[in-house]
Amino acid sequence: MPAARAALPLALFSVAALAGCGTPCMRPADPGEVLEAPPEGKALLNVHRPSGFAGGVWYSVFDGTTLAGVNKGGQRFQYVCDPGKHVLIGRSGAGGAISVVRADVEADRIYDLVVDVAYDFWTGWAPRTLVPITRSEERRSEVPTWEASEQVLVVDTTQKVAAWEDSWRAENERAVKDFDGGSKKDRLLYLTAPDARD
């Protein structure tokens, strides 16, 4: 038993060392890095986290096994990607909540998603679901208000991004298999080309 107890702090230290301080693999964007439009021929995805509940718990989003970004309460990150189909995997830093969005995006257009926070008996308040802002999503009109108060983050290439991706690779590959046509396909959410901003 003492050996098991000794291993736990070491494991926690390893996770903390991999993540670094604050939000793993992210840094505040410089003014010139905040995008108003996607680069030519690309799509731009904004992942919003307007809620202050569980604000200190990070939420990571992967495009398959590639890190799209990580945020905490009151933050947003922007993800530039190729047009076409993507499988976006959202993971909570508390309790392992996971959601998957199949996105089909067009070049030169902007899309929005929001991280929803909910309460769970075992872990309390935590980010739980990555929700696509579709044409029918009631909160679509709230996006400009969110953007006015959110801190924008970008991936910090000086941190161990590849190590973060590798640490989640097997889990993300399993999520793609389970949600995108597998046993959890009924929980798959969708973001389609017409859901872009006008």
N, C-alpha and C positions, 0 to 999 in steps of 0.2 A: 504493500500500500504506500509506504513512503516514496518508493521509486515512481509510482504513478503520479503522486502529488508533485514531485520534483519536475516531471515531464510537462505538466500543464503550464507552469509559468514560462518554461522554455518555448513551448508552442505559441503561447500568447505573444512572447517577445518576438518570435520569428514573424508572425503576422503583422505586428506593429512596425517592425523594421522594413518589411516589404511595402507596407502602405505609406510609410513616412508620416509626417505630421499633417493634421487637417484632413482634407479630402484627398484620397489616394490618386496619384498621377495627374493632378490638376493644379492649375494656378489661375489667379485673376487675369482676365484679358487686359492687355494694353488697349488704349482707346482705338488705335488703328486696326486692332484685330477683331473688333466686333463687326460682324457682317450684316449689311442691310439687304444684300442679295447674294445668291450663290455665285461662285466663279462660273464663267461661261462653260456650258456643257455639263454642269454638275447640278445636283439637288442639294438643298439646305434643310436640315432638320433641326428645329429648336426643341430642346427637352427642358420643360419648365418644372420648377418645384416651388410654387408660390406659398405653400402652407408652412407655417412656423412650427406646427406640431412635429415632435420627434426631429426637430431641426438639426440636431447634432449627429443623426444617423445617416451615413452615406448610402446612396443608391446608385449602382453602376448599371450601365447599359452597354451591351455588346451587339455588334453586327456580326452574327455568327460567332466566331471566336476572336474577332477584332474589337478592341476597346473603342467604343464611340465616345464615352465620357462618364463622369461621376459627378453627382451633386449632392448638396445638403439643402436644408430649408432656406428659402429665399434666394436660391441660385438657379442659374440656367446655363446649359452648355449648348454649343452649336456643333453639329456634325455634318460635314460635307461628304457626300457620297456620289457614286456613279448612278445615273438613272437606271431603273429596272427594279428587280425584285431583291428584297432583303428580309432576313429574319432577325428582328430586334429582340434581345433577351434582357429583361430588367430584373435585377437582383438586389434585394435589400441587405444592408449590412447587419440587420438584426432579425434573427429568426429564420432566415433563408427563404423569405417570400419571393416567388418568381412569377413573372408574367411574360408572355411572348406575343409579339405583334408581327404579322406578315405585312410588310410594306411594299407597295409597288409605286415608285415615284418617277416623276418626269424631270427631265433636264430643265434648268433655268427657273425652277419653281421652289417655293418655300412651304414647308410642312411643320406642324406643331404637334407635340405630344406633352402630356402632363403626368407627373408622378403623384398618385393619390396616396394619402396617408389614412390609415384606419387602425382601430384598436383590436388587439388579440389578447386573449386571457393569459397566454404564456409569455408573451414578450412586450405587452403594453402597446403604446402608440408607436407605430413604425411605418415607413413607406412600404406600400404593399403592391401597387398596381401601376403599370405603365399604360396610360390610356391615350389612344390616338384621338386627336381633335379632328373629327370628321365633319362633314357638312351638317349632320344632324346633332352633333354634340352641343348641348345647351350652353356650355362655357366658352364657346368659340368667340363670342363678343368680349370676353374678359381678357383675352390675350394681350391687347395693348396695355391694360392696367398692370398685368403681371410684369410685362417687360419694363415698365417705368420704375419698378422697385427691385427687380432681381439683379443680383451681381452676376456678371457673365464670366464663365470659366472657359479655359482652353486646356487641352492636353499638354502637360509639362514633359517635354521630351528629355529633360535632364533626369527625370525619375525613371524607375525600372518598369516602364510600360510593358515591355515584352515579358518580364517575369510575372506581372499582374495578369496578363493574358494567359500565360502558361498555367498559372495556378488555378484558373477557372476553365481551361480548355476541355477537359473531360466532361465536366458538368454541363458546359454549354453545348457540346456535341450531343449529349444525352437529351438536353432540353429541345434542341432542334428535332431530333428523332421522335420524341414523345409528343410535342405540340404540333409540329408541321406534318400531319398525316398519321401520327401514332395514337397511343391510348388517351392522350389529353387534348386531342384535336378540337373537342367541343369547347375548350377554354381559350382557343386561339382568337386573338383580336386582329382587326384589319385596318390598314391605312391604304387608301387607293389613290390613284393619280388625280381624280376630281376633287379630292379632299384638300388640295393645295389652297393656299391663300389666293384671294382674287387679285 
